[in-house]
Amino acid sequence: MLSDGERQMKEIATSSTVVGALIVTMMFASAFTVPGGTNGDTGMPVFKSRKMFTVFIVSNSVSLFASTTSIVIFLGILTSRYAEDDFLKSLPTKLVMGLSTLFFSIASMMVAFVSAIIIMLEETRWIIILVVLLAAIPISSFAWMQFPLLVEISISTFGRGVFHNKVELW
């Protein structure tokens, strides 16, 4: 059972590291190839004064940093010693944190993408609405597929109190 747990943990961490690395690559590249390009004389972004450009830069940066954080966490899982005690707290905590930061990275990547589309096609409302709806698909599908795993790991690691707190009213 210990070797099966190690294998599953490594598979999840490996595939998540690949996804995280792809996101880091895309977000890094899009930070330097900004929507609308740059002014040839000054080198500054053409749309830097628009609010949506600020949304683009912030969400792009958040995605880059969250994805980098998830990669570091997943590398921590891959280089773990996989002792029995690690499966009780350390590895599940790392997995929850890694998947959470990866989800946050994917969500902010979609915000960056949508804001870039809004910057470039602000007169074409129907395309923007369509893109926003389509951008919700990867976010919701990742959440739908990974949330049950996060709940199961959280309950087994931290107890049911995480999701079923009974609060007494005054």
C-alpha positions in Angstrom: 0.0 0.0 0.0 2.9 2.3 0.7 4.4 1.8 -2.7 1.0 2.3 -4.4 0.6 5.6 -2.5 4.1 6.7 -3.5 3.4 5.8 -7.2 0.1 7.8 -7.2 1.7 10.8 -5.5 4.5 10.8 -8.0 2.1 10.5 -11.0 0.0 13.4 -9.8 3.1 15.5 -9.0 4.7 14.8 -12.3 1.7 15.6 -14.4 1.0 18.7 -12.4 4.6 19.9 -12.7 4.4 19.6 -16.5 1.2 21.6 -16.5 2.7 24.2 -14.2 5.8 24.5 -16.4 3.7 25.0 -19.5 1.8 27.8 -17.7 5.0 29.4 -16.5 6.4 29.3 -20.1 3.3 30.9 -21.5 2.9 33.6 -18.9 6.6 34.5 -19.1 6.3 34.9 -22.9 3.1 36.8 -22.8 4.6 39.3 -20.3 7.0 40.4 -23.1 4.7 40.1 -26.0 1.9 42.2 -24.6 -1.4 42.8 -26.3 -1.1 45.5 -28.9 2.7 45.3 -28.9 5.1 48.0 -27.8 5.8 51.5 -29.1 8.8 51.3 -31.4 10.3 54.6 -30.1 9.9 54.1 -26.4 9.5 50.3 -26.0 6.6 50.8 -23.7 3.3 48.9 -24.2 0.8 50.6 -26.5 -2.1 50.0 -24.2 -0.4 50.6 -20.9 -2.8 53.4 -19.9 -5.9 51.2 -20.2 -7.4 49.6 -17.1 -7.7 46.2 -18.8 -4.0 46.3 -19.5 -3.4 46.6 -15.8 -5.7 43.6 -15.2 -3.7 41.7 -17.9 -0.4 42.4 -16.3 -1.5 41.7 -12.7 -3.3 38.4 -13.6 -0.4 37.4 -15.9 2.0 37.9 -13.0 -0.2 36.2 -10.5 -0.5 33.2 -12.8 3.3 33.1 -13.3 4.0 33.3 -9.6 1.3 30.8 -8.5 2.4 28.3 -11.2 6.0 28.7 -10.1 5.0 28.1 -6.5 3.0 25.0 -7.5 6.1 23.6 -9.4 8.2 24.1 -6.3 5.7 22.3 -4.2 5.3 19.4 -6.6 9.1 19.1 -6.8 9.0 18.9 -3.1 6.6 16.0 -3.4 8.8 14.3 -6.0 11.9 14.6 -3.9 10.2 13.4 -0.7 11.5 10.4 1.2 8.0 8.8 1.2 8.2 7.5 4.8 5.1 6.3 6.4 4.9 9.4 8.6 5.1 11.6 5.5 1.8 10.2 4.2 -0.1 11.3 7.3 0.6 15.1 7.1 3.5 16.3 5.0 2.7 14.8 1.6 -1.1 15.4 1.7 -0.5 19.0 2.8 1.9 19.5 -0.1 -0.5 18.0 -2.5 -3.4 20.2 -1.4 -1.2 23.3 -1.6 0.2 22.3 -5.0 -3.2 21.6 -6.5 -4.6 24.8 -5.0 -1.9 27.0 -6.4 -2.1 25.3 -9.7 -5.8 25.9 -9.8 -5.3 29.6 -8.9 -2.7 29.8 -11.7 -5.1 28.4 -14.2 -7.8 30.8 -13.1 -5.6 33.8 -13.3 -4.2 32.7 -16.7 -7.8 32.7 -18.0 -8.3 36.2 -16.6 -5.1 37.3 -18.4 -6.3 35.8 -21.6 -9.8 37.3 -21.4 -8.4 40.8 -20.5 -6.0 40.6 -23.6 -9.0 39.7 -25.8 -11.0 42.7 -24.3 -8.1 45.0 -25.0 -7.8 44.0 -28.6 -11.5 43.5 -29.4 -13.3 46.0 -27.2 -15.8 47.0 -29.9 -16.9 43.4 -30.5 -19.0 42.6 -27.5 -20.4 39.3 -28.7 -16.8 37.9 -29.1 -15.9 39.0 -25.6 -18.9 37.4 -24.1 -18.2 34.1 -26.0 -14.5 34.2 -24.9 -15.5 34.8 -21.3 -17.9 31.8 -21.4 -15.3 29.6 -23.0 -12.6 30.7 -20.5 -14.8 29.4 -17.7 -14.7 25.8 -19.2 -11.1 24.9 -18.2 -11.4 26.6 -14.8 -14.6 24.8 -13.9 -13.5 21.5 -15.4 -10.3 21.5 -13.4 -12.2 22.4 -10.2 -14.8 19.7 -11.0 -12.2 17.0 -11.5 -9.8 18.0 -8.7 -12.1 19.3 -5.9 -13.2 15.8 -4.8 -9.5 14.8 -4.5 -8.8 17.9 -2.4 -11.8 17.3 -0.2 -10.8 13.6 0.3 -7.2 14.5 1.1 -8.2 17.3 3.4 -10.7 15.2 5.4 -8.2 12.3 5.7 -5.4 14.7 6.8 -7.1 17.4 8.8 -10.3 15.7 9.8 -13.9 16.3 8.9 -13.9 19.6 10.8 -12.5 21.4 7.8 -15.7 20.9 5.8 -18.3 20.3 8.5 -17.8 22.8 11.2 -20.8 23.0 13.5 -20.9 26.6 14.8 -23.0 27.4 17.8 -25.1 30.5 17.6 -24.9 33.0 20.4 
